[in-house]
Amino acid sequence: MASVWFVLVLGIYFNAWIKVIQASCAGIHTPAKVVLAGSPVSVSCSIEDDCLLTKGKDFRVAWKINNDFAPSNLSYQENNRIYGLRIPSLTHTADIICLVCVSEDNCQIVNGVNVKVDYLPPIPRNLSCVLNITQSSKLLCQWDPGEKTTSLPTNYTLHALRDKSEKTQHEIPSGQHFFLIQRDSYSEYLELEVYVTAVNVLGNVTSAPLELIPMETAKFNAPEIKRVEADTPGCLQYSWSLSQSWVEFTLIVELRLTTLNNQLDKELISTFSKRQRDKVKKCGLLHGTNYTSTMRVKYRPSSEWSEWSNPKTTNTLMRAPAGSLDTWLKVNDQVAQLYWKPSKNFRANGWDLSYTVESKETKTTLCVTKESHCSFNLNNWIKKVYLRATNAMGSSNHTQVPVHRKKGLDSVSNGNVRPQSNTSVLITWESPESSGVTGYTLEWRSLSETPAEPLSFILMDKNSSSTLVTGLRPYKPYEISVFPKYADGVGRPFTVLAYSSERAPSEAPKLEVVEIRHSRVKLHWDGIPLEQRNGIIQGYTIYFWDDSNETQVIYTEETNVVVENLHPLTKYHALVSVHTMGGSLNGSVENLTTGHIDGFDMVLFVIPACIGISLLIIIVVFTCLGKHERVKMCLWPIIPDPANSSIKRWTTSDSLQGTPPFKEDKDPVLVFLSRFSLLDLSENEPFKGDYVRESQWSRDMDSRDGGHGSFQACRYDSEQDRDSVPYATVVFGGSYQSHSTPVPPYVRSESTQPLLGGDEPASPPPYENVPRGSRVSQAKHFTAFPTNSTGSEENEELWEEFPMLKSLELRNTDHN
């Protein structure tokens, strides 16, 4: 640790020793340490004789400018120990360093200097001087110092040269760019030259000189109009004064006159001498017109105007009105409406005008009014009316107004309205196809003023196709119409609703729920009042959403809308937004809840369903009627009732009805009894009650017994026929006549196919020998006839008790 501190102290000591050696080796000098940008700079370095770096050694002197070696052509040697550096143009602040080199790689700094580059102050601009005569007679001069480009302190000096010989200088305090020149340094009516000098350590700059007469720069107080007289027709005489009464020479006076509607009528600029200065007269004004007059003054055309004086109002003398009036006559059957306004050559020449409309044909006065329009009745023979204006001094000449009764002529086409400014619109159109147009009348009126403003109009010649309507109020509706005029009538008008400028409506529509159901809602809102629209309504946007943000957006131009596909018993929110060309306005949010499905909705659902089902039933019924036999065989196959069957009544066609067709008819004589089978047993084969089985049915069906010539079973020729199961079996032990043994009891079929229902009255009960009046237990079983009996001697009572056997009686048979 001690060794580290030793090395550190030794380094510091060595560095200080080197600096001492360097400081004692050379001196450096430059004429100025602050130079103007772009100026040449010279620096010299003198090497001391006792410098340890150069003593007894060969060396050379090198230069660095901002740590870069300077080119060798810029350095020079004045003598054996003095070396110099000359920079032709220095544009930036630089550190210039002198080095002693004993070899190419061994150079030591011996001294250096910092040369700062800066700029002259900016030239003062816009020097102006104004003589203040309202409070004190001092000349106020001020200037613009310009954009600051130097960090050096700048001083300003104001120079005033009077009579080209006497010069005064005024030092300006630091940071101040104006100065008041006292009265003893100038004369109000003599020329004075003024300029400003800006100075810093690098030099000075001077502003452009200003030559002036102090009085010409003076701004006077506003004059006072003392009196205005209307001494002669069309003329006004003014008497006025100025508070600076000591001012000599002439002054320029400007007189401004405006009429009551605030339109500039005349401006008068007049120069006059001192003896006339308090009076001025203006002629050529309108007769009987109310004028408001104001006045201002200045010394020379280049001087500054004073403020305007307080206004004075006076009327010129009256005369009878002169000139004609522009008129617009609209005839509707026998009622006429006449509008008029002053033409370019009309002069009222007074006030309190009244207007008279007369008819010379009937020599009657149609109306007298002080308004600019009137209505009156017209007779069929009146072809012209006459209009004149009257004041206290007399009446004007008559203005002739022709009466055009023909209406419904051709209208203009392709009319268009385009806003031009906040107070004007441009109307364009194309002429009608008819060639007899003599001119056009464009009329407009405000639709939102209360009370209604009178109609305004413009008359145009037949070559016009556009006009500019001015003086409109922004955001207010106007009805504008263009009428073509013909020699014998007036054409149909082209009428539009127009706004000079539009913005969003001032009022939003309020939603009303007209009808609400489980899946639809009908909404209605009233139209916005005309004075609140602020433009032409382009349409409405309805936003409809629920709490899950499922939104429907509907745009419409109507004032009602139906929202469908909603969910029952669901809360919804609705909002309507109204649009014009100038913007949109949203209304308030309305909340509503859909209802449940009611009886009416159910009826609307059930009735179409019933109608559909009815149509289906009708179609099915007509199909069944058209395919009667096929449907009957499918739904109700023919099943003969054994109780009502008789083998003697069966025919080939009846037995084959409902039977599938055979693949081939081997024996067409044979008849297949689909519900019965005849079984012939051998004599030595006993009969048993359980003898009949399904196997026996098959066997009997497939067998053909040649020993029984009386009857044979039918053979099935198809698989479908084999599947048929007979409902009853008649068993024979031999030929019908040779029965000698008791006939076995009747056996009911064990088939699984349905017989006739148990409740059917036509189906007989199982066959049992039940005598009349006997109980069931006393019934005898089915037995054969006695052996000694003949066919004629059969027991009729026995046949009556067994109708089934009687039905099977074979009387016409070939068997014995």
C-alpha positions in Angstrom: 0.0 0.0 0.0 2.8 2.4 0.8 4.5 1.6 -2.5 1.3 2.5 -4.4 1.1 5.9 -2.7 4.8 6.4 -3.5 4.3 5.8 -7.2 1.2 8.1 -7.3 3.1 10.9 -5.6 6.0 10.4 -7.8 3.8 10.6 -11.0 2.2 13.8 -9.8 5.6 15.4 -9.1 6.9 14.3 -12.4 4.0 15.7 -14.3 4.3 19.1 -12.5 8.0 19.1 -13.3 7.3 18.5 -17.0 4.8 21.4 -17.0 7.3 23.7 -15.4 9.9 22.7 -18.0 7.3 23.3 -20.8 6.3 26.7 -19.5 9.9 27.8 -19.3 10.7 26.6 -22.8 8.6 28.9 -25.0 6.3 31.9 -25.2 3.3 32.3 -27.6 1.7 35.5 -28.9 -1.2 36.5 -31.2 -2.4 40.0 -32.1 -6.1 39.2 -31.0 -7.7 36.4 -29.2 -11.1 37.3 -30.6 -11.3 37.7 -34.4 -14.1 38.2 -37.0 -15.2 35.0 -38.7 -13.2 34.5 -41.9 -10.4 36.9 -40.8 -6.6 35.8 -41.1 -4.9 34.9 -37.8 -1.1 35.1 -37.0 0.5 33.3 -34.1 4.3 33.3 -33.1 6.2 30.9 -30.8 9.6 32.0 -29.3 11.9 29.2 -27.9 13.8 30.1 -24.8 17.6 29.6 -24.7 17.6 27.6 -21.5 14.9 25.2 -22.6 16.0 21.7 -21.5 14.0 20.1 -24.4 16.2 21.9 -27.0 19.5 22.5 -25.2 22.3 20.7 -27.1 19.8 19.0 -29.5 18.6 19.3 -33.0 14.9 20.1 -33.0 12.2 21.6 -35.1 8.9 23.4 -34.3 5.5 22.0 -35.3 1.9 23.4 -35.0 -1.4 21.8 -34.1 -4.9 23.4 -34.8 -7.5 21.7 -32.7 -5.3 18.6 -32.2 -4.6 18.3 -36.0 -1.1 19.1 -37.3 -1.2 22.2 -39.4 0.1 22.0 -43.0 3.8 22.8 -43.2 3.2 25.6 -45.8 1.4 27.7 -43.1 4.4 27.8 -40.7 7.6 29.8 -41.1 10.7 30.8 -39.1 11.4 34.5 -38.3 14.8 33.9 -36.8 16.8 31.2 -35.0 14.5 31.1 -32.0 11.2 32.5 -33.2 8.7 30.5 -35.3 5.4 31.6 -36.7 2.0 30.3 -38.0 -0.3 32.2 -40.4 -3.9 31.0 -41.0 -5.5 32.7 -44.0 -9.1 32.4 -42.8 -10.4 31.2 -39.5 -14.1 30.3 -39.4 -14.4 28.5 -36.1 -12.9 29.0 -32.6 -9.6 27.1 -32.4 -6.9 25.9 -30.0 -3.5 26.7 -31.6 -0.6 24.7 -30.0 3.2 25.0 -30.4 5.3 21.8 -30.2 9.1 21.0 -30.1 10.1 17.8 -32.0 13.6 16.2 -31.5 12.6 13.3 -33.8 9.6 12.3 -35.9 7.9 10.5 -33.0 9.1 12.7 -30.1 7.2 16.0 -30.0 6.5 17.9 -26.8 3.9 20.7 -26.3 5.7 23.8 -25.2 2.8 26.4 -25.3 -0.6 27.2 -26.9 -3.4 29.8 -27.2 -7.2 29.8 -27.8 -8.4 32.1 -30.6 -12.2 32.8 -30.5 -14.2 33.5 -33.7 -17.3 35.8 -33.5 -19.5 38.1 -35.6 -20.5 41.7 -36.0 -23.8 42.7 -34.6 -26.9 42.5 -37.0 -27.8 45.6 -38.8 -30.8 47.4 -37.2 -33.9 47.2 -39.4 -37.3 48.9 -39.8 -36.3 52.2 -38.3 -39.4 54.5 -37.9 -40.2 57.7 -36.0 -43.6 59.1 -35.0 -44.3 62.6 -33.6 -46.5 62.4 -30.6 -48.5 65.6 -30.4 -51.4 64.4 -28.3 -49.5 64.5 -25.0 -46.0 65.8 -25.5 -44.0 67.0 -28.5 -41.5 64.2 -28.6 -40.3 62.2 -31.6 -40.4 58.5 -30.8 -38.0 56.4 -32.9 -37.8 52.6 -32.7 -36.1 49.8 -34.7 -35.7 46.1 -34.9 -32.3 44.8 -33.7 -32.5 41.7 -35.9 -31.7 38.1 -35.1 -29.0 37.7 -32.6 -25.8 36.2 -34.2 -23.1 37.1 -31.7 -22.5 36.5 -28.0 -20.5 39.8 -27.7 -22.0 42.8 -26.0 -23.6 45.2 -28.4 -24.1 49.0 -27.9 -26.5 51.2 -29.9 -26.2 54.8 -30.8 -29.1 57.0 -32.4 -27.8 59.7 -34.7 -30.1 62.7 -35.6 -28.8 65.1 -38.3 -30.8 68.3 -38.6 -30.4 70.7 -41.6 -27.6 68.4 -43.0 -25.2 70.1 -40.6 -26.1 69.9 -37.0 -25.7 66.3 -35.7 -26.7 64.9 -32.3 -25.9 61.4 -30.9 -27.9 59.6 -28.3 -26.5 56.6 -26.5 -29.1 53.9 -26.0 -29.3 52.0 -22.7 -28.4 48.3 -22.9 -31.3 46.1 -24.1 -33.4 49.0 -25.3 -34.4 49.4 -29.0 -36.3 52.8 -28.9 -35.6 56.4 -28.0 -37.6 59.6 -27.5 -35.8 62.5 -29.2 -36.4 65.7 -27.3 -38.0 68.8 -28.9 -34.7 70.8 -29.0 -33.1 68.2 -31.3 -35.5 68.7 -34.3 -38.0 71.0 -35.9 -41.6 69.9 -36.7 -41.6 71.3 -40.2 -37.9 70.8 -41.2 -36.4 67.6 -42.6 -34.5 65.4 -40.2 -32.2 62.4 -41.0 -32.1 59.6 -38.4 -30.0 56.4 -38.3 -28.8 53.8 -35.7 -25.3 52.3 -35.2 -24.6 49.0 -33.5 -21.1 48.4 -32.1 -19.2 45.4 -30.5 -15.4 44.6 -30.1 -15.2 43.3 -33.7 -16.7 46.5 -35.3 -19.9 48.4 -36.0 -22.9 48.4 -38.4 -25.3 51.2 -39.3 -29.0 51.1 -40.3 -30.3 52.6 -43.4 -30.9 56.4 -42.9 -34.5 57.6 -42.4 -35.3 61.1 -43.8 -38.6 62.7 -42.5 -40.4 65.8 -41.5 -41.6 65.2 -38.0 -45.0 66.8 -38.5 -45.7 64.3 -41.3 -45.3 61.5 -38.9 -47.7 63.0 -36.4 -51.0 61.2 -35.6 -53.7 63.8 -34.7 -56.5 63.4 -32.3 -59.9 62.6 -33.8 -61.6 65.7 -35.1 -65.0 66.9 -33.8 -68.0 67.5 -36.1 -69.8 70.4 -34.4 -72.7 70.9 -36.8 -74.2 69.4 -40.1 -76.7 71.5 -42.2 -78.8 70.6 -45.2 -78.9 74.0 -46.7 -79.5 73.1 -50.4 -81.1 70.0 -52.0 -78.6 67.2 -52.3 -75.9 69.0 -50.2 -74.6 68.9 -46.6 -72.4 71.5 -44.9 -70.1 70.5 -42.0 -68.5 72.6 -39.3 -65.6 70.8 -37.4 -62.6 71.5 -35.2 -59.2 69.9 -34.2 -57.8 69.9 -30.7 -54.3 70.7 -32.1 -55.3 74.2 -33.1 -51.6 75.3 -33.3 -51.0 73.1 -36.4 -50.3 75.2 -39.5 -50.5 74.5 -43.2 -53.2 72.4 -44.8 -54.7 69.0 -43.6 -56.3 66.1 -45.5 -59.8 65.5 -44.4 -61.8 62.2 -45.1 -65.6 62.4 -44.8 -67.5 59.1 -44.8 -71.3 59.0 -45.2 -73.5 56.0 -44.8 -77.3 55.5 -45.2 -79.6 54.0 -42.6 -79.1 50.5 -43.9 -75.4 50.9 -43.1 -74.3 50.7 -46.8 -71.5 53.1 -47.8 -72.9 55.7 -50.1 -70.2 58.3 -50.5 -66.6 58.9 -49.3 -65.1 62.3 -49.5 -61.4 63.2 -49.3 -60.8 66.9 -49.5 -57.7 69.1 -49.1 -58.3 72.7 -48.0 -56.3 75.7 -46.5 -56.2 76.9 -43.0 -58.9 79.6 -43.4 -61.3 76.9 -44.8 -60.3 74.2 -42.5 -63.2 74.4 -40.1 -65.9 74.1 -42.8 -66.5 71.6 -45.6 -69.5 71.1 -47.9 -70.5 67.9 -49.8 -73.0 67.8 -52.6 -74.4 65.2 -55.0 -76.2 63.3 -52.3 -79.6 61.7 -52.5 -82.7 63.8 -51.7 -84.6 63.1 -48.6 -82.1 60.5 -47.4 -80.9 60.0 -43.8 -77.0 60.1 -43.7 -74.6 59.3 -40.9 -71.3 61.2 -41.2 -67.9 60.7 -39.6 -64.6 62.4 -40.2 -60.8 61.9 -39.8 -57.7 63.9 -40.7 -53.9 63.6 -41.4 -51.1 65.9 -42.4 -49.7 64.4 -45.6 -50.6 61.4 -47.8 -47.8 59.4 -46.1 -48.9 60.4 -42.6 -51.0 58.2 -40.3 -54.8 58.8 -40.1 -56.3 60.0 -36.9 -59.2 58.1 -35.3 -62.7 58.6 -36.7 -64.8 61.3 -35.1 -68.1 60.6 -33.4 -70.9 60.2 -35.9 -73.5 62.8 -36.8 -76.9 62.0 -38.5 -78.7 64.4 -40.8 -81.4 64.2 -43.5 -81.0 65.8 -46.9 -83.9 67.9 -48.3 -86.8 65.9 -50.0 -88.1 65.9 -53.5 -90.8 63.8 -55.3 -89.7 60.2 -56.0 -88.0 59.6 -59.3 -87.4 56.5 -61.5 -89.3 53.2 -61.8 -89.8 50.2 -59.6 -89.0 46.5 -60.4 -92.3 44.5 -60.1 -93.3 40.8 -59.9 -97.0 40.0 -60.4 -98.5 36.6 -59.6 -102.1 35.9 -60.7 -104.2 33.1 -59.3 -107.6 33.1 -60.9 -109.1 36.5 -60.0 -106.6 37.2 -57.1 -103.4 39.0 -57.9 -100.3 39.5 -55.7 -97.9 42.3 -56.7 -94.4 42.7 -55.3 -92.0 45.6 -56.0 -88.6 47.0 -55.0 -86.5 50.0 -56.1 -84.7 49.6 -59.4 -81.2 51.0 -60.1 -82.6 54.3 -61.3 -85.2 54.7 -58.6 -84.8 57.5 -56.0 -87.1 57.8 -53.1 -86.0 61.4 -52.5 -87.7 61.4 -49.1 -89.1 59.2 -46.4 -92.5 57.9 -45.3 -93.2 56.5 -48.8 -96.6 55.1 -49.8 -97.4 53.1 -52.9 -100.6 53.1 -55.0 -101.7 50.4 -57.5 -104.3 51.6 -60.1 -106.2 50.4 -63.1 -106.7 52.8 -65.9 -109.2 50.6 -67.8 -111.6 50.8 -64.8 -110.2 54.0 -63.4 -110.1 52.4 -59.9 -107.5 52.2 -57.2 -106.7 48.6 -56.5 -104.6 49.1 -53.3 -102.7 51.7 -51.3 -100.0 50.6 -48.9 -96.7 51.5 -47.3 -95.4 47.9 -47.7 -93.5 46.5 -50.7 -96.4 44.2 -51.7 -100.2 44.0 -51.8 -103.0 41.7 -53.0 -106.1 42.7 -54.9 -108.8 41.3 -57.2 -108.6 41.5 -60.9 -111.5 41.7 -63.5 -111.1 39.7 -66.7 -110.9 42.9 -68.8 -108.0 44.4 -66.9 -104.8 43.9 -69.0 -102.4 46.3 -67.1 -102.0 47.8 -63.7 -99.9 50.9 -62.7 -97.8 51.4 -59.7 -96.5 54.8 -58.3 -94.6 55.9 -55.2 -95.6 59.0 -53.2 -93.9 61.1 -50.5 -94.7 64.5 -48.9 -93.2 66.3 -52.0 -95.1 64.4 -54.7 -95.4 61.1 -56.6 -93.2 59.3 -59.1 -94.1 58.4 -62.7 -96.2 55.3 -63.1 -94.6 51.9 -63.5 -96.6 49.8 -66.0 -97.2 46.2 -64.9 -98.7 43.8 -67.6 -101.2 41.2 -66.4 -100.4 37.7 -67.7 -103.2 35.2 -67.0 -101.9 32.2 -68.9 -100.3 29.6 -66.6 -98.8 26.2 -66.7 -96.3 26.9 -69.5 -93.0 25.1 -69.8 -90.7 25.2 -66.8 -86.9 25.5 -66.6 -84.9 22.2 -66.5 -81.9 20.8 -64.6 -82.2 23.4 -61.8 -79.4 23.2 -59.2 -78.5 25.0 -56.0 -75.0 25.2 -54.6 -73.8 27.1 -51.5 -71.2 29.7 -52.2 -70.6 31.1 -48.7 -72.3 31.3 -45.4 -74.7 33.9 -46.7 -75.1 33.1 -50.5 -76.1 30.4 -52.9 -75.7 30.0 -56.6 -78.8 29.0 -58.6 -78.3 27.5 -62.1 -80.8 26.2 -64.7 -81.3 25.4 -68.3 -83.8 27.3 -70.5 -87.1 25.6 -71.4 -87.5 24.0 -74.8 -90.0 26.7 -75.7 -88.4 29.6 -77.7 -90.8 32.3 -76.4 -89.1 33.0 -73.1 -88.8 36.8 -72.4 -87.1 36.6 -69.0 -86.9 35.0 -65.7 -88.0 35.8 -62.1 -86.2 34.2 -59.2 -88.0 34.6 -55.8 -87.0 33.4 -52.4 -88.5 33.6 -48.9 -87.4 32.4 -45.4 -89.4 29.5 -44.0 -88.3 29.9 -40.4 -88.9 33.6 -39.6 -91.8 34.6 -37.4 -93.5 36.7 -38.5 -92.8 35.7 -42.1 -90.4 37.9 -44.0 -91.7 39.5 -47.3 -90.9 37.7 -50.5 -87.7 38.8 -52.3 -87.2 38.5 -56.0 -84.7 39.2 -58.8 -85.6 40.0 -62.5 -83.4 38.6 -65.2 -83.3 38.7 -69.0 -83.9 35.8 -71.2 -80.2 35.0 -71.7 -79.6 34.3 -68.0 -79.0 30.8 -66.8 -77.7 31.5 -63.2 -77.7 34.0 -60.5 -76.2 34.5 -57.1 -78.6 35.0 -54.1 -77.0 36.9 -51.3 -78.0 38.2 -47.9 -79.2 34.8 -46.6 -78.8 33.7 -43.0 -76.7 30.6 -42.3 -78.4 27.4 -41.1 -81.9 28.8 -42.0 -84.2 27.2 -44.7 -85.2 29.2 -47.8 -87.6 28.3 -50.5 -86.2 29.4 -53.9 -88.2 29.3 -57.1 -87.4 30.1 -60.7 -90.2 31.3 -63.0 -89.8 31.6 -66.8 -91.8 34.4 -68.3 -93.4 34.4 -71.7 -95.2 37.1 -73.7 -98.6 35.8 -72.7 -98.0 34.1 -69.4 -95.7 32.6 -66.8 -94.2 29.1 -66.8 -94.3 26.5 -64.0 -91.8 27.2 -61.2 -88.8 25.2 -60.4 -88.7 25.2 -56.5 -86.1 23.9 -54.1 -85.4 24.0 -50.4 -81.9 25.6 -49.9 -79.5 26.4 -47.1 -76.5 28.7 -47.6 -74.6 26.6 -45.0 -75.5 23.6 -42.9 -74.6 22.1 -39.5 -75.8 19.4 -37.2 -79.5 19.8 -36.1 -80.1 21.7 -32.8 -82.6 19.1 -31.6 -82.6 15.3 -31.8 -85.8 13.2 -32.4 -87.3 11.4 -29.5 -88.0 7.7 -29.9 -91.5 6.4 -29.1 -92.4 2.7 -28.9 -95.5 2.1 -31.1 -95.7 -1.7 -30.8 -93.6 -4.1 -28.9 -93.8 -7.9 -29.1 -91.7 -10.9 -28.4 -89.6 -10.7 -31.6 -90.2 -7.3 -33.1 -90.5 -3.7 -32.0 -91.9 -0.8 -34.0 -90.4 2.6 -33.3 -91.6 6.0 -34.3 -90.3 9.6 -33.9 -91.6 13.0 -34.8 -89.8 15.1 -37.4 -87.5 17.9 -36.2 -89.1 21.4 -36.3 -87.9 23.2 -39.4 -86.2 26.0 -37.4 -84.2 23.4 -35.5 -82.9 21.3 -38.5 -80.0 23.6 -39.5 -79.9 21.8 -42.9 -81.7 19.3 -45.1 -82.3 16.0 -43.3 -80.5 13.3 -45.2 -81.8 10.4 -43.1 -81.8 8.6 -39.7 -79.6 5.9 -38.2 -81.2 3.6 -35.5 -78.8 1.7 -33.2 -80.5 -1.2 -31.4 -78.5 -3.4 -29.0 -78.9 -5.6 -25.9 -76.7 -6.1 -22.8 -74.5 -8.6 -24.7 -73.7 -5.9 -27.3 -75.5 -7.6 -30.1 -76.2 -4.6 -32.2 -78.5 -3.9 -35.2 -77.9 -0.7 -37.2 -80.7 0.4 -39.5 -80.6 3.4 -41.8 -83.8 4.9 -43.0 -85.2 8.1 -44.5 -88.6 7.6 -42.9 -89.7 8.5 -39.3 -90.5 5.0 -38.2 -88.7 1.6 -38.3 -89.5 -2.0 -37.4 -86.7 -4.0 -35.7 -87.2 -7.7 -36.0 -85.4 -11.0 -35.0 -85.4 -10.1 -31.3 -85.5 -12.4 -28.3 -88.5 -12.6 -26.0 -88.3 -11.1 -22.5 -85.0 -9.4 -23.3 -83.9 -5.8 -22.4 -82.9 -3.7 -25.3 -81.5 -0.2 -25.8 -82.3 2.1 -28.7 -80.8 5.3 -30.0 -81.6 7.4 -33.1 -79.1 9.7 -34.9 -80.3 12.4 -37.4 -78.0 13.5 -40.2 -77.6 16.6 -42.4 -74.8 17.6 -44.8 -73.3 19.7 -41.9 -73.2 17.0 -39.2 -75.1 14.5 -37.1 -76.8 14.6 -33.7 -77.6 11.6 -31.4 -80.8 11.4 -29.4 -81.1 10.0 -25.9 -81.0 6.3 -25.2 -84.4 4.6 -24.7 -84.7 1.3 -22.8 -87.3 -1.3 -23.5 -88.0 -5.0 -22.9 -89.6 -7.4 -25.4 -92.7 -9.4 -24.3 -93.5 -13.1 -24.2 -95.2 -15.1 -26.9 -99.0 -14.3 -26.5 -102.1 -15.9 -27.8 -102.2 -13.8 -30.9 -98.7 -14.9 -31.8 -99.7 -18.5 -31.2 -102.7 -18.1 -33.5 -100.4 -16.7 -36.1 -98.2 -19.8 -35.7 -101.0 -22.4 -35.5 -103.1 -21.2 -38.4 -100.3 -21.6 -41.0 -99.5 -25.0 -39.4 -103.1 -26.1 -39.7 -103.4 -24.9 -43.2 -100.3 -26.8 -44.1 -101.6 -30.0 -42.5 -105.0 -29.6 -44.2 -103.3 -29.2 -47.5 -101.3 -32.4 -46.8 -104.5 -34.3 -45.9 -106.2 -33.0 -49.0 -103.3 -34.2 -51.1 -103.3 -37.6 -49.5 -107.1 -38.0 -49.9 -107.0 -37.1 -53.6 -104.1 -39.5 -54.0 -106.1 -42.3 -52.3 -109.1 -41.5 -54.5 -106.9 -41.6 -57.6 -105.3 -44.9 -56.5 -108.3 -46.4 -54.8 -107.8 -50.1 -55.6 -104.1 -50.1 -54.7 -104.6 -48.2 -51.5 -107.5 -50.5 -50.5 -105.5 -53.6 -51.1 -102.6 -52.2 -48.9 -104.8 -51.0 -46.1 -107.8 -53.4 -46.2 -106.9 -56.7 -47.8 -110.0 -58.9 -48.7 -110.6 -61.4 -46.0 -113.8 -63.4 -46.6 -116.0 -64.0 -43.6 -116.6 -67.7 -43.2 -120.0 -67.0 -41.7 -121.2 -65.3 -44.8 -119.4 -67.5 -47.3 -120.9 -70.2 -49.5 -118.9 -72.4 -51.7 -121.7 -72.6 -54.1 -121.6 -68.9 -54.7 -117.8 -68.7 -55.2 -116.7 -68.0 -58.7 -113.4 -68.0 -60.3 -113.2 -64.3 -60.4 -114.2 -63.9 -56.8 -111.7 -66.4 -55.5 -108.9 -64.9 -57.5 -109.6 -61.3 -56.3 -106.8 -60.1 -54.1 -104.7 -63.1 -54.9 -101.2 -62.4 -56.4 -100.9 -63.4 -60.0 -99.4 -66.9 -60.7 -96.1 -67.1 -62.4 -97.7 -69.6 -64.8 -101.2 -71.0 -64.9 -100.8 -74.8 -65.1 -104.4 -75.6 -64.4 -106.8 -72.7 -64.9 -109.8 -74.9 -64.0 -108.7 -75.3 -60.4 -109.9 -72.7 -57.9 -107.8 -71.7 -55.0 -109.7 -71.1 -51.8 -107.4 -68.9 -49.9 -109.3 -69.2 -46.6 -110.2 -72.9 -46.5 -108.5 -76.2 -47.3 -110.0 -79.6 -47.8 -108.3 -82.5 -46.2 -109.0 -86.1 -47.1 -108.0 -88.8 -44.5 -107.7 -92.4 -45.1 -110.3 -94.7 -43.5 -107.9 -96.5 -41.3 -106.4 -93.2 -40.0 -108.1 -92.1 -36.8 -109.0 -88.5 -36.3 -107.5 -86.7 -33.4 -108.2 -83.2 -32.1 -104.6 -82.2 -32.2 -104.1 -83.7 -35.6 -104.2 -80.4 -37.4 -100.8 -78.8 -37.2 -98.8 -76.4 -39.3 -96.8 -79.4 -40.6 -100.0 -81.0 -41.7 -101.0 -77.9 -43.5 -97.8 -78.0 -45.5 -98.0 -81.7 -46.2 -101.6 -81.5 -47.3 -100.9 -78.6 -49.5 -98.0 -80.3 -51.2 -99.7 -83.7 -51.6 -102.0 -84.8 -54.3 -104.1 -88.0 -53.5 -105.1 -89.8 -56.5 -107.6 -91.9 -54.6 -109.9 -89.0 -53.9 -111.5 -88.1 -57.0 -114.0 -85.9 -55.4 -111.7 -83.1 -54.3 -108.1 -82.1 -54.6 -106.1 -79.4 -52.8 -104.7 -76.5 -54.8 -101.0 -76.3 -55.2 -99.2 -72.9 -54.7 -97.1 -71.8 -57.6 -95.4 -68.9 -55.8 -93.6 -68.3 -52.6 -96.2 -65.8 -51.6 -98.9 -68.4 -51.9 -97.1 -70.8 -49.6 -97.1 -68.2 -46.9 -100.9 -68.1 -46.8 -102.4 -69.9 -43.9 -106.0 -71.1 -44.1 -108.4 -70.0 -41.4 -110.4 -73.3 -41.3 -110.0 -76.9 -42.4 -112.8 -79.3 -43.5 -111.7 -82.9 -43.0 -113.1 -85.7 -45.2 -112.7 -89.4 -44.4 -113.9 -90.4 -47.9 -116.5 -89.3 -50.3 -119.1 -87.1 -49.0 -121.9 -89.6 -49.4 -119.9 -92.6 -47.9 -119.4 -91.2 -44.5 -119.9 -93.9 -42.0 -118.1 -92.8 -39.0 -118.8 -89.8 -36.9 -117.4 -86.6 -38.2 -114.7 -85.2 -35.9 -115.6 -82.0 -34.3 -114.8 -78.7 -36.0 -111.3 -77.5 -35.3 -110.5 -73.8 -35.2 -107.4 -72.6 -36.9 -104.4 -72.0 -34.8 -103.0 -69.4 -37.2 -101.4 -66.3 -35.8 -103.0 -64.1 -38.4 -106.0 -62.2 -37.2 -109.4 -63.6 -37.7 -112.4 -61.5 -37.3 -112.5 -59.6 -34.0 -114.1 -61.1 -31.0 -116.5 -58.2 -30.8 -117.5 -58.5 -34.5 -121.1 -59.6 -34.7 -120.5 -61.3 -38.1 -117.9 -63.8 -36.7 -119.6 -67.0 -35.4 -118.6 -68.6 -32.1 -116.7 -72.0 -32.2 -118.9 -74.7 -33.6 -120.5 -76.9 -31.0 -123.6 -79.0 -31.0 -125.8 -76.9 -28.8 -129.5 -77.8 -29.1 -132.1 -75.3 -28.7 -133.0 -74.8 -25.1 -130.1 -77.0 -23.9 -127.2 -76.1 -21.8 -123.7 -76.3 -23.0 -122.9 -79.4 -21.1 -125.7 -81.3 -22.9 -124.6 -80.4 -26.4 -123.8 -83.3 -28.7 -120.7 -83.4 -30.7 -120.7 -83.0 -34.4 -121.6 -86.5 -35.8 -122.2 -88.1 -39.1 -125.5 -89.0 -40.6 -126.9 -92.5 -40.0 -125.8 -95.1 -42.4 -129.3 -96.0 -43.6 -130.2 -92.4 -44.4 -130.4 -91.0 -47.9 -129.9 -87.5 -49.2 -133.6 -86.8 -49.3 -134.1 -88.0 -45.8 -131.5 -85.8 -44.2 -132.4 -84.3 -40.9 -133.3 -80.7 -41.7 -133.2 -79.7 -38.1 -129.6 -80.9 -37.9 -128.7 -78.8 -40.9 -130.3 -75.8 -39.3 -128.3 -76.2 -36.1 -125.1 -76.3 -38.2 -125.4 -73.6 -40.8 -121.7 -73.9 -41.7 -122.1 -77.4 -42.9 -125.2 -76.5 -44.7 -123.2 -73.8 -46.5 -120.8 -76.5 -47.6 -123.5 -78.6 -49.1 -122.5 -79.9 -52.6 -125.6 -80.5 -54.6 -124.3 -80.4 -58.1 -121.2 -82.6 -57.9 -119.7 -85.2 -60.1 -118.7 -87.4 -57.1 -120.8 -90.3 -55.9 
